[in-house]
Each structure stands twice: as C-alpha cells, then as structure tokens.
Amino acid sequence: MKVLIAFVVFVTFTFAQPAAKNDCSKGPDFWCQNDETATRCGVLALCRIMKDKIKFQPSTKKNVLDAPPVNVSFYYESLCPGCRGVWAQQLYPTYQKLAGTGIVNFEFVPYGNAQEQPYGSSWYFTCQHGPDECVGNYVESCAIHYYPDPSKLIPFLHCLEQYTPYRDGEYCAGIAKIDWGPIETCSSGDEGKQLEHQMALKTNQLSPPHQYVPWLTLNGQPSTALASNMLYTICNAYTGTKPAACTSQKEPHVCFKEH
C-alpha cells in the first residue's frame, strides 16, 4: 500500500512539472527500460520492485513438445482389486512424475467386464463385483464427463480407487477440490447410465477384445508392460526430448528362459 501511495504521489508530481522531464510522463515501460532512465525519472527503487515481482512470478508457459504425446487408455471397473493395484502402484505415481510434461494423455474407461441391456430409453447394467460396482462405474463416468482436466480428474479417481466409489465420492471430491453436486446428480440418474453406455461402447470396440481387466493400451495397442512398469514404458514410447522424470528410468531387468 505504501508503494502504491508513493507511486500515485510521484505520478501526480511528474505530470504537474513543466517541460524538463516531460518524457518521464510516458509511464513505467519507459521509466524502467534501464537504470539510467529510472534514475533520471526518480523511480529507480520502484522499477527494481517491479522487476523483482516479474522475476519471481511463477511461469504459466506450457512445455512445447517436439513429438506427439503417448496415449494410454485404462480399461477397468471400480471394485476390481487388480485395477486398484495398477492405480496405486503404477498409474498415479506415473501421473505425478509426468504431470505438466505433456508427453502422455490418459484415457479412463470404467466398465470392464460389465454387461448392459436396453431398458426402455435407458440401460440396465450388471457388474462383475455386484450392484455397488455399477454405481462406482457411474460415479467415475460422470466425473470423467464433468471434470476432464487431468489435474482434477486423476486425483479424484485415485481417491475413489483407494476408498469406496459408491460411498466416499463426496469425501474424494473435497480432496480433489471439485464440486461433488454435478457428479452426485449425474450418477444417481439417467445421465450416469447414458455415460456408462458410452464406456460400454468403447470397451466393446476394442480390437483385439479385452481378455481381462485391468486392460491397458499404448497408442491403441494392448500393453502388458504398462501394468508393471508404466513410467519406463511411456518414457520409452515418447519419441521426443525426454523430460527430467524420464532420465533416471532404465529398462527393467528380465530373466530369459534357459534352453
């Protein structure tokens, strides 16, 4: 506030002066172009404060990629133990390391081994782990629809996969700092079933068809490596300049069968 008051007083004083320092009325862009001009116009301290604010302001510039991002699709169901293992041990840690690099796009398809049947103008679902899993799938499908931003969606889904999707949605929404209201309304009504139908279509269009869940694809092709070493697999698949998170990744050791 003191700086602002001093600034206003200075401007008022400057504009009140006649000719000699007339060019000092051109404003901060002119005053602060160099120390000599700032000194002549009597605002050296103010210009240094302004430069410091710019210097320490966080950058919002996005990374510029020199190759297309890798596309990872995760086909799963909400109460599947194996799916939860991949979430906790591979997907979320990989997301945390690569968030902001732009080298990977994640797609989530919560349907898995469910079955659907037409029910009037809507759909009826049966799920491998019972009705609660179907509700969990609706919750996650609605979240994917309403919050596509990975920085909001992935923490929310990760939280659900640690707790219970059909019961702890509001808690997880608070953790992810998103509004639970639209998801709750969607998942408890016909909209959730329509969105889950879209997940069914995506799953049923897989070629080759999925044999189990979790089922992961890398650029559209099935990949078992993603389930066991996701960070390395993504880094290895990205053909551009590797981000820092990739530089420490090494090819996993394998034991070949002896003949």
N, C-alpha and C positions, 0 to 999 in steps of 0.2 A: 504493500500500500504506500509506503514511504517513497519507493522508487517511482510509482505511478504519479504521486503528487509532485515529486521533483520534475518528472517528465513534463507534466502539464504546465508547471511554472516556467520551465525552460522554453517550451514552445510559445507560450504567451509572450515571454520576454523577447524571444527571437523575432517574432512577427511584428513586435512593436518597434523594432530597430529599423532605422533607415538604411540605406544603401550598402555600407561597407561589407557586411557579411550576408548579403542578400541570398547568395547561393545556399546558405545554411537552412533556408526555408524549404529545401527540396525533400526533406524527410529522412527517416532512418536508413533507407537504402543508400542514399548519398552520403550521409554522415559517417556510416560505418564501413565504407569501402576500404579504408585504410586508417592507420593510427594518426597519420598527419592531418587528414581531413577531420577526423573525430576530435583531435586536439584543438584545431582551429575553430571548430564549431562549439567547443566546450562540452563535449559529451563523451569523452574517452571512456570514463567509468561506465556509463550507461551502455555503450557499444560492447564493452567487454562482458557485461552481464548478459546482454542479448546473445552474444556468440557462445557463451557457456551454456545457455539454455538450449541452443540448437545442437551443440556438441554432445550433450548428454541426453537428448531426447531419443527414446527407443526408435529404431528404424522399422517402418512398416513395409519396406520393399520386399517383394516376394522373390524367392530364388528363381533364376532363369535356367530352365532345363536345356541341355544340349542333346537330349534324346527323349523319345516318348516314354511316359511313365509305365511302370509294370502294373498290370491289372490282376488283382487277386479277388476271387469270389469264394465266399464261405457259405456252403450249404449245410444247414444244421437244424436242430429242433431244441426247444427251450429247456427241456429237462434231461437231455442226453448227457450222461456222465462223460463220455469221450469228448463230446463237443465242449463241455465245460473245461476239460483238461487242456484242450488246444487254446481256448480263450485265455486261460490263466498263465500257461507256460510258454505260449508262442505268440499268439496274436496281439494281446495287449502289450507285452514287453516290446515287441517289434514296432507296434504303433508308437509307443513312447519314444523310441530311439529315432524313428524316421519322421515323426510329426514335424511338419514345416519344411521338409526337404522337397516335397512334391514328386518324389520318384515312384510313389506307389498310390494306386487308387484301390480302396477296399469296397467290395460289394457284399451285402449281407442278405441271405435268403433263408428266413426261418420257416421251414416247412418240413424238410427231412423225409421221414417215412410215413407221413400222414396220408390220409385218403380223404377225398372230397366227393360229395354228391350234390346235385342240384336240389334246392329246397325252395320251391316257389320261385320268387325272383332273386333269391339269395343262395347261400351254400351251407351245407352241413358237413362238419369235419370230424373224423375220428383220428386220434393220435396215438402213437406207439406207447407213450407213457401216461395215457389217460386224459380225461377232460381238462385237468389243470394245465397240462402241456399245451393243449389247444388255446386256452386263454393266454398263456405265456406267449405263444406264437402271435396271437392277435396284438398283444401289447407291443411286441417288438416290431411287428409290421407297421403299426400305427406310428411308432417312434421314428422309424426309417422314413415314413412319409412326411411327418411334420418337422423333423429335425435332421435334414440330410447333411448338415455341416458336420464333418468328422470330429471336430473338436468338442462338439456337444453330444453327438450320437454315440461315439465309441465309448466314452466314459460311462454313459448311461447303460448301454448294453452290457458292458463289462461288469457293472454293479449288479445288474439283473442276473447275470450268469454266476455271480457269487452267492446271491441270495435266492429269492423265490419270485419269478416274474409276475405271477398272478396275485401276489400278496404284498410285495415290497416295492411296487412301482413308484409310489409317491416318495418314499424314502430315497430311492435311487435318482428320481428327478431332482430332489433337493441337492444331492451330491453333485450331479452334473450341471446344476444351475439352469434347469429348463422348467417350463410350466407343465405340470402334470395334468391339468384340466383337459386340454385337447386330446391327449393320449387316452385318458380315462374314458372320455365320452366316445371316442372312436372305437376303442377296444371292447366296449360293452354294448355296441350297437351294430347295425348292419354294415357300416363303413369298414369296421375291422374285418368282417368276413369277406367283403369285396377285395380289400387289400391282400388278405391271405390267399384269395383265389389267384391273384397275380403272382404271388410267391409259388403257388402250385404250378402255374403255367411255366414259370422259369425253370422250376425243378424238373418238370416232365419233359422239357425241351432239351435237357442235357444230352449231348452226344459225344461219347457213349453215355448211356444212362448211369446214374449213381448206383453203386452197389451197397453202400453203407453211408452212415454219417458219423463224424464229420467228413464231408466231401469237399475238397478244395481244388480250384482250378487256377492255373497260372496262364494269363493271356488266353483263356478259353480252353486250355488243355488240362486234363487231370494231373495233379501233382501230389504224390505222397510225401515228397521232400518238404513241402510247406508245413506239414503236420509235425515234423520232427526237428526242422532247422529252418524256420521261416525267414529269419533275418538274413542268413547267408544266402538262401535261395533267391530272395528278392534282390539283394545286392549283386549277386552273380548274374541275374537276368537283366539288370539295368545296364544298357549299353553306353550310357553317357558317363560323364565325370562322376565318380563315386563321392558321396558326401562323407564327412568325417566318421559317421556311425558305421560305415562300411569298411573303413580301412583296417580295422582290427579283426575282421572276420576271416577265418581260414576254412578251407574245405574240410568238412567233417571226416574223421578217420573211419574207414570201413575195413572189415575183415573179410577177405575173399575166401570162398570155399576151396579147400585143398583137394586136389585130384590125386 
